[in-house]
Amino acid sequence: MRHSLATLCLSFAVAVAPIASLAEIAGLREGHMPAPHHGRDMAYALWYPAQPGAIPMPHFGNPVFQPILAAIDATPAEGRNPLVLLSHGLGGHYRSLGWLATGLAKAGALVLAVNHPESSFGDFDMQAGLRHWTRAQDLRLALDHLLADPVFGPLVDPERISAVGFSYGGWTALGLGGLRGNLAGYAAACTLQPTRHCDDIARAGVDLAQLDAALWDGDHSDSRIGRVAAIDPGLTYGLTAQDAAGLRVPTLLVQLGMGTDRLDATDISAQGSYLTALLPSATLVQIAPAAHFSVLPLCTAQGAAILRDEGDDPVCTDPDGALRADIHAQVLTAMRAHLGLD
């Protein structure tokens, strides 16, 4: 569930790329905001529909990953828009979901993402990062910050605020919608049915018993969130029907891969965490062939070789027959439909 640091070091390198349609331009603004609950600032990025005439440029590309196209600090289009709060995976970065944020912005949404302190690339501590409730705090704070912004605040439709996340960020989104954790259940599952994430926890020397059970199991929902969507969500093992009872908003679950291509730590089927059975009203979209890392950015021609030489996770290697661009398109189509952007 944790993305390797080397693969997520997405630089601001600019490369030559075609200009997107001027009728569908995503603006992009990056910055920092105070995060008192972490005792320091937190980086954020905001994608949004830009006014016609904005000029998109390539951003976030590097030798491994292809860039996205966005118009930095472009004037936003007029009118109120849905808002999507976007959460990255454990050890990830908001740039790793830039393709999804760009697609949603071009479809008419504001998309606000943060680099979650203590669980993002370059700022990672497994013990501290597992305090998942701080991630919900991060996005609540970011939402407050945006709504108070004199330029972008008036552009938000307060009746259409959603949370979307990938992997650990999928848990963050579901938690904002009302799903509650079960620390004892997760610890027991790591003993009875250890997954890759359980192995990562053990290798890092993390003691789940040292985490605050009351906070892990607490209600971290936000009443302003009207819909949630999770791609391969993590931390879902050991839950009960009572833990799932508070998630009442419309929910989309996207499961990547089948069989051995599916990451065990984020398997929400009856063979995995059983989350799909606990959320029978949720819309389930299964995409195969695909793998957990298939929703990271499009890779360059040499990306897989670079990672192989570095002994890194094979995040550029998709299953036989899988096309990452097609997987991205399927995820974006499902998200647009669920969020009412079609």
C-alpha positions, -999 to 999 in steps of 0.1 A, spaced: 0 0 0 30 23 5 44 37 -28 82 36 -30 99 70 -26 119 68 -58 89 63 -80 70 91 -65 97 118 -67 78 137 -94 98 167 -105 86 199 -121 105 191 -153 89 207 -184 89 187 -216 75 194 -251 39 183 -254 9 193 -275 -14 220 -263 -48 208 -250 -81 221 -263 -87 257 -252 -123 247 -244 -111 223 -217 -82 237 -197 -73 228 -162 -58 255 -141 -34 246 -113 -24 265 -82 1 252 -56 9 266 -22 11 259 15 -13 264 44 -8 263 82 -16 229 97 -17 235 135 -25 199 143 9 190 127 27 220 141 38 231 106 26 240 71 11 216 46 15 217 8 -16 217 -13 -26 218 -50 -59 231 -65 -70 221 -100 -99 240 -115 -116 249 -148 -97 278 -163 -111 305 -185 -107 301 -223 -74 314 -235 -53 299 -207 -22 282 -220 -15 248 -205 21 236 -200 35 202 -190 42 197 -153 52 170 -129 71 149 -155 104 132 -149 124 103 -165 99 78 -151 65 95 -154 49 115 -181 38 151 -173 3 164 -170 -10 196 -188 -22 225 -167 -22 263 -168 -4 275 -137 -23 302 -118 -47 307 -147 -78 328 -142 -106 305 -131 -138 301 -151 -168 318 -137 -197 300 -120 -201 276 -91 -185 242 -94 -185 209 -75 -155 204 -52 -135 172 -49 -111 166 -20 -84 142 -32 -62 121 -10 -31 102 -21 -18 69 -9 7 60 19 41 75 9 25 92 -21 21 128 -33 -6 148 -48 13 148 -81 8 111 -84 -29 116 -89 -25 147 -111 -39 130 -141 -72 123 -122 -74 158 -108 -68 173 -143 -95 151 -158 -120 161 -131 -111 198 -135 -116 196 -172 -150 180 -165 -160 210 -144 -148 203 -108 -125 221 -84 -101 195 -71 -82 201 -39 -54 178 -28 -28 180 0 5 163 8 -5 146 41 22 153 66 40 121 79 25 99 52 37 115 20 68 113 -2 97 130 15 78 133 47 71 98 59 70 81 93 51 47 94 42 49 131 30 86 129 16 81 94 -8 54 106 -27 80 126 -52 80 99 -75 105 116 -50 133 110 -55 128 73 -92 136 77 -82 167 97 -59 176 68 -87 177 43 -112 194 66 -86 221 72 -79 224 34 -117 227 28 -120 255 54 -90 272 38 -105 270 3 -139 282 14 -124 312 30 -104 321 -1 -118 353 -16 -112 341 -52 -120 304 -51 -144 302 -21 -173 318 -41 -167 293 -69 -175 262 -47 -210 248 -47 -214 238 -10 -241 213 -19 -217 193 -41 -186 185 -21 -171 151 -24 -140 131 -12 -120 108 -34 -89 88 -25 -65 61 -37 -52 33 -14 -46 48 21 -63 79 6 -93 57 -2 -96 51 35 -93 88 42 -122 95 18 -144 67 32 -137 80 67 -148 115 58 -180 99 46 -186 81 79 -167 48 78 -151 41 112 -119 21 119 -114 -9 141 -79 -10 154 -84 -43 173 -99 -58 142 -70 -46 120 -44 -59 143 -61 -93 145 -64 -95 107 -26 -88 105 -21 -118 127 -46 -141 110 -44 -129 74 -12 -108 70 -11 -87 39 16 -67 22 7 -37 44 10 -59 75 44 -69 64 54 -33 58 42 -25 94 63 -53 108 94 -44 89 91 -8 101 89 -19 137 55 -3 141 35 -13 172 -2 -10 164 -9 -12 202 8 21 206 -18 39 184 -48 56 201 -77 31 197 -103 57 205 -91 79 177 -85 51 153 -121 38 159 -136 73 161 -160 92 139 -140 114 115 -168 123 91 -176 157 78 -212 166 72 -202 188 43 -192 157 23 -220 145 1 -203 117 -18 -172 96 -15 -152 74 -38 -123 51 -31 -99 34 -54 -84 2 -39 -89 15 -3 -66 4 24 -70 -3 62 -104 -21 55 -96 -54 72 -112 -63 105 -142 -41 101 -177 -49 113 -212 -39 102 -213 -14 131 -181 2 118 -197 6 83 -231 18 96 -222 55 96 -213 56 59 -246 67 44 -235 90 16 -234 77 -20 -202 57 -23 -182 44 -52 -156 16 -48 -131 9 -75 -113 -24 -73 -82 -29 -95 -72 -62 -109 -82 -98 -105 -65 -129 -89 -28 -125 -84 -28 -91 -100 -49 -77 -71 -30 -62 -42 -40 -82 -11 -38 -52 12 -65 -34 -8 -86 -64 -18 -122 -55 -7 -138 -86 -20 -151 -116 0 -116 -131 -5 -101 -100 11 -114 -75 37 -151 -82 29 -157 -44 26 -180 -48 -4 -204 -70 17 -204 -44 45 -213 -17 20 -240 -33 -1 -254 0 -13 -221 12 -27 -215 12 -64 -187 -13 -73 -166 -9 -104 -140 -36 -111 -113 -29 -136 -92 -58 -150 -66 -64 -163 -51 -39 -140 -29 -37 -109 -28 -15 -78 -2 8 -93 -20 12 -126 -35 44 -114 -2 61 -109 8 84 -138 15 72 -173 51 60 -175 77 70 -200 92 45 -225 122 40 -202 103 42 -169 101 5 -162 138 -1 -170 148 28 -147 128 13 -118 141 -22 -125 177 -9 -124 170 8 -91 155 -23 -76 123 -4 -71 86 -15 -71 74 -24 -106 49 5 -106 53 9 -144 47 -28 -151 10 -34 -157 -5 -69 -162 -5 -86 -196 -32 -70 -218 -35 -39 -196 -32 -4 -211 -26 22 -184 -42 50 -204 -74 28 -208 -74 21 -170 -71 58 -163 -100 65 -187 -122 38 -170 -115 53 -136 -122 88 -147 -155 77 -164 -166 60 -132 -157 91 -111 -174 115 -134 -206 95 -134 -206 91 -96 -198 128 -90 -225 140 -115 -200 155 -139 -213 139 -170 
